[in-house]
Amino acid sequence: MVDFNDTPEQAAWRAEVIEFVEQNLPPDLEQDQLYSGTLGGLHRGNLSKERREELVKTWRQAILDRGWIAPAWPKEYGGADLSTIEQFILREVFTEMRAPIISVHDVGSTILVHGSEEQKAKFLPPMVRGEIQWCQGYSEPGSGSDLASVQTRGLRDGDDFVINGQKIWTSGAMTADMIFALVRTDAEAPKHRGISYLLFEMDKPGIQIRPLDQMSGASQFTEVFFEDVRVPVSAAVGEINRGWYVGATHLDFERSSIGSAVGFANRLNDLIEFLQAEGEADTGRSQLGRHEWVRLALAERATETTVARQFSNRIITMQARGIIPNTEASEQKLFSSELHQRISNTGIKALGPYGMLYEENDERTPQRARWGTYYLASVSETIGAGTSEIQRNVIATRGLGLPRG
Ligand SMILES: Cc1cc2nc3c(=O)[nH]c(=O)nc-3n(C[C@H](O)[C@H](O)[C@H](O)COP(=O)(O)OP(=O)(O)OC[C@H]3O[C@@H](n4cnc5c(N)ncnc54)[C@H](O)[C@@H]3O)c2cc1C
């Protein structure tokens, strides 16, 4: 039988993390997290942007000092060398206690696996200190799901590649210092074997960035154009023309993100508490909270959230045994992203017409308009990092061994 209880060592570690959060998390920030989230680039907090930034800076320094910004990384690169289980407990406690999780971009873990010693020393410590912002140059107008068909070219010229082409949906490119990009460096080779995974600065001559507006009101997305951009051959992570496999490692890290289940539970519990309070106060604002379908839907979401937690547990125990989750990462990504949409949908319906109010400071708006923000932001989650259909294809072919269509 599987025992989900902490071992004595894990319980001691959990107690240590709880004590750290109690002692170091600025109370205002904790309260702010209760009503916040930077989903879709929109802030739903009750602190001013300046005050929030100040408190986040204090909190950041406290976790930086413990090596908990990149807890899995070796200490020499600014990490804490924590075991997989310790990392999971750390993340779980932070989420349960509504402490902001400040982490490094997944590209760092990819560099740790495939990068040269020089690349690790150059990029990892400044990443931990928050000095390098990254963007991901994978998708192109004709290459999204079929990512291996990327057409952005890198022609060899001496010790450089000369890059020409276009990326799209590049999140955060406007503020990024560096990009990690999939670039076709051998046009003659079979499509998976002619791609390199390159790291280069975003202020290089020949790079042009154009923002794309989103329905949430934010514009995190961009198109990035390359015209004769010179990048040294040493910018490749892993072997030249074998970058597809480096990029795939990155996607496995991205898809196996494990923190979401606890966050979902927090949201549901907040909503349930809100509906209970509304019911008792009998304000009439949330009549829908009394309908049977709301109770049934919330019960279903609560059950599914427990299932999502088991997906996380599976990923964690695999990683703890040194196995990189692949199909399991796709299962986790598929289930969590679709569950986030169902939870958002249930939340916004349970609040009735008030759920649609988007003005966070209006007293009629429930829970500072969080549910509208979740609802809009969750739409994109079944697309980013590979669509639900692509995850199902991975599960069917690699997981179940079914023939490709
Ligand atoms: C929030 C978000 C952030 C993103 N950030 C980045 C980023 O930073 N960098 C980056 O490079 N990209 C980013 N993307 C882009 C994302 O990776 C692509 O949108 C995604 O891979 C899908 O590609 P596409 O949009 O070209 O759709 P397409 O590949 O054209 O797919 C269109 C539809 O066809 C379906 N489909 C396609 N092929 C198959 C198939 N073989 N079997 C079944 N169905 C199929 C898809 O599921 C989808 O429904 C981001 C996207 C989102 C939503």
The ligand as a Gaussian input file, in Angstrom:
#p B3LYP/6-31G(d) Opt

LIG

0 1
 C        0.300000      31.087000     -23.047000
 C        1.188000      30.664000     -24.182000
 C        2.533000      30.961000     -24.104000
 C        3.371000      30.596000     -25.158000
 N        4.687000      30.945000     -25.074000
 C        5.520000      30.584000     -26.062000
 C        6.898000      30.954000     -25.997000
 O        7.350000      31.635000     -25.072000
 N        7.720000      30.555000     -26.988000
 C        7.286000      29.794000     -28.032000
 O        8.092000      29.420000     -28.851000
 N        5.957000      29.468000     -28.159000
 C        5.078000      29.853000     -27.195000
 N        3.746000      29.548000     -27.310000
 C        3.245000      28.900000     -28.524000
 C        2.800000      27.462000     -28.325000
 O        3.884000      26.614000     -28.043000
 C        2.044000      27.046000     -29.596000
 O        0.900000      27.874000     -29.703000
 C        1.611000      25.595000     -29.547000
 O        2.718000      24.741000     -29.626000
 C        0.624000      25.271000     -30.701000
 O        1.128000      25.651000     -31.928000
 P        0.273000      26.553000     -32.949000
 O       -0.258000      27.724000     -32.185000
 O        1.126000      26.827000     -34.126000
 O       -0.971000      25.669000     -33.342000
 P       -1.022000      24.526000     -34.444000
 O        0.145000      23.621000     -34.292000
 O       -1.219000      25.159000     -35.772000
 O       -2.310000      23.735000     -34.036000
 C       -3.647000      24.155000     -34.371000
 C       -4.630000      23.098000     -33.877000
 O       -4.395000      21.842000     -34.556000
 C       -4.170000      20.812000     -33.611000
 N       -3.148000      19.883000     -34.106000
 C       -1.975000      20.207000     -34.693000
 N       -1.278000      19.087000     -35.008000
 C       -2.018000      18.047000     -34.572000
 C       -1.821000      16.639000     -34.586000
 N       -0.721000      16.071000     -35.096000
 N       -2.794000      15.844000     -34.061000
 C       -3.931000      16.392000     -33.525000
 N       -4.159000      17.735000     -33.500000
 C       -3.223000      18.545000     -34.003000
 C       -3.662000      21.504000     -32.361000
 O       -3.907000      20.746000     -31.199000
 C       -4.473000      22.798000     -32.385000
 O       -5.751000      22.591000     -31.832000
 C        2.863000      29.922000     -26.305000
 C        1.486000      29.679000     -26.383000
 C        0.653000      30.061000     -25.350000
 C       -0.802000      29.799000     -25.495000

